[in-house]
Amino acid sequence: MEKKKFRINFFDIVIAVVIIAVAGGIYFFTNKEKVVETKKLVYTFELNSLPEGFTENIKVGDKLTDGVKNYNMGTVIAVEKTDYTVLSTDYETNTIRENVVPGKERAVVTVEANVTETGADYKVDGSFLVKTGLEVNVHGPGYAGSGYIISMER
């Protein structure tokens, strides 16, 4: 019994070209770079219960990253040092007082970032979510801290 020899004919070539064209089209349309419109967002967060003198480590121009997932958070454009205060109850006068904690300070840091807007969410580089009241863990060059976002300005 003699083996048949496989020969490529015209229809085999047409089918191969069609398969390659379809695969190329699928790749082209699924891997197209999406143009995402970004906007400038300025937001402010506070870092609480910092050791005295800690705020001097935070400099304008520092690039900040999220301390949990290492996302970009933006660039520091302003830093303000204030006293760290806590609310406590004065049982003699039955009032709530704001008391300064000695040896501690609060840093109010203003950050500028390019964000994408999706619905009600703003995300820095499409990753770090910025919302008022959100807890943040911040990592800068030589320092880290945690606090809350207290304001946003578009």
C-alpha positions as CSV (number, residue, x, y, z in Angstrom):
1,M,0.0,0.0,0.0
2,E,1.4,3.3,-1.0
3,K,1.1,6.5,1.2
4,K,-0.4,9.5,-0.3
5,K,1.8,12.5,-0.4
6,F,0.3,15.7,1.1
7,R,0.4,18.6,-1.4
8,I,-0.6,22.2,-0.6
9,N,-3.2,23.5,-3.0
10,F,-4.8,26.9,-3.6
11,F,-7.6,26.4,-1.0
12,D,-5.2,25.5,1.7
13,I,-3.4,28.8,1.2
14,V,-6.7,30.8,1.2
15,I,-7.8,29.1,4.5
16,A,-4.4,29.8,6.1
17,V,-4.5,33.5,5.0
18,V,-8.0,33.9,6.3
19,I,-7.1,32.4,9.7
20,I,-4.0,34.7,10.0
21,A,-6.1,37.8,9.0
22,V,-8.8,37.0,11.6
23,A,-6.2,36.3,14.3
24,G,-4.4,39.6,13.5
25,G,-7.7,41.5,13.5
26,I,-8.7,40.1,16.9
27,Y,-5.2,41.0,18.3
28,F,-5.4,44.5,16.9
29,F,-8.8,45.3,18.3
30,T,-8.3,43.8,21.7
31,N,-4.8,45.2,22.3
32,K,-5.4,48.7,21.1
33,E,-4.1,51.3,23.6
34,K,-7.0,53.1,25.2
35,V,-6.8,56.9,25.3
36,V,-7.8,57.9,28.8
37,E,-8.5,61.5,29.6
38,T,-6.9,62.7,32.8
39,K,-7.6,65.7,34.9
40,K,-5.7,67.5,37.6
41,L,-7.0,67.0,41.1
42,V,-5.7,68.6,44.3
43,Y,-6.6,66.8,47.5
44,T,-5.6,67.2,51.1
45,F,-5.0,64.6,53.8
46,E,-3.9,64.7,57.4
47,L,-1.3,62.5,59.1
48,N,-2.1,62.3,62.8
49,S,-0.2,61.5,66.0
50,L,3.2,62.1,64.4
51,P,6.3,62.5,66.6
52,E,7.4,66.1,67.1
53,G,9.6,67.3,64.3
54,F,8.3,64.6,61.8
55,T,6.7,67.2,59.5
56,E,10.1,68.6,58.5
57,N,10.7,65.3,56.6
58,I,7.9,66.0,54.2
59,K,9.0,68.3,51.4
60,V,7.2,70.0,48.5
61,G,7.9,67.9,45.3
62,D,8.0,64.6,47.1
63,K,6.4,61.7,45.1
64,L,4.0,59.8,47.4
65,T,3.0,56.1,47.1
66,D,0.3,54.2,48.9
67,G,1.8,52.2,51.7
68,V,-0.4,49.2,51.2
69,K,-0.5,48.5,47.4
70,N,2.4,50.8,46.3
71,Y,0.1,52.9,44.0
72,N,1.2,56.4,43.0
73,M,-0.6,59.0,45.0
74,G,0.7,62.2,43.4
75,T,3.2,65.0,44.3
76,V,3.2,67.1,47.4
77,I,2.5,70.8,46.7
78,A,2.1,72.0,50.3
79,V,2.7,70.9,53.9
80,E,1.3,72.5,57.1
81,K,2.3,71.5,60.6
82,T,-0.4,71.9,63.4
83,D,-0.8,70.7,67.0
84,Y,-2.2,67.2,67.4
85,T,-5.4,67.5,69.4
86,V,-7.8,65.0,70.8
87,L,-11.4,65.4,72.1
88,S,-11.9,64.4,75.7
89,T,-14.8,64.8,78.2
90,D,-14.4,67.1,81.1
91,Y,-16.6,65.4,83.7
92,E,-16.5,68.4,86.1
93,T,-18.2,70.8,83.6
94,N,-19.8,68.0,81.6
95,T,-18.4,69.3,78.3
96,I,-16.2,68.0,75.5
97,R,-12.8,69.7,75.2
98,E,-10.1,69.7,72.6
99,N,-6.8,69.0,74.2
100,V,-3.3,69.3,72.7
101,V,-1.2,66.2,73.0
102,P,2.3,67.1,74.0
103,G,5.2,65.6,71.9
104,K,2.8,64.9,69.0
105,E,2.0,66.9,65.8
106,R,-0.4,66.7,62.9
107,A,0.7,67.2,59.2
108,V,-1.8,68.5,56.7
109,V,-0.4,67.6,53.3
110,T,-1.8,68.9,49.9
111,V,-1.2,66.7,46.9
112,E,-1.6,67.3,43.2
113,A,-2.3,64.3,40.9
114,N,-3.5,63.3,37.5
115,V,-6.7,61.4,37.9
116,T,-9.2,59.5,35.7
117,E,-12.9,60.0,36.5
118,T,-15.2,57.0,36.3
119,G,-18.6,57.8,37.6
120,A,-18.2,59.2,41.1
121,D,-14.6,57.9,41.6
122,Y,-11.3,59.6,41.0
123,K,-8.3,57.3,40.6
124,V,-4.7,58.4,40.4
125,D,-3.1,56.6,37.4
126,G,-6.2,54.5,37.3
127,S,-5.3,52.8,40.5
128,F,-5.3,54.8,43.8
129,L,-8.9,55.8,44.8
130,V,-9.3,59.4,46.1
131,K,-12.4,60.1,48.1
132,T,-13.0,62.4,51.1
133,G,-13.0,60.5,54.3
134,L,-10.9,57.6,52.9
135,E,-8.1,56.3,55.1
136,V,-4.7,56.5,53.5
137,N,-1.4,54.9,54.3
138,V,1.3,57.2,52.8
139,H,4.9,56.3,52.0
140,G,7.3,59.1,51.0
141,P,11.1,59.3,50.7
142,G,12.2,58.5,54.2
143,Y,8.9,58.7,56.0
144,A,5.5,57.0,56.3
145,G,2.2,57.7,58.1
146,S,-1.5,57.2,58.0
147,G,-4.5,59.4,58.2
148,Y,-7.6,60.5,56.2
149,I,-8.3,62.5,53.1
150,I,-10.1,65.7,54.3
151,S,-10.8,67.6,51.1
152,M,-10.7,67.4,47.3
153,E,-10.6,70.2,44.7
154,R,-11.0,69.7,41.0
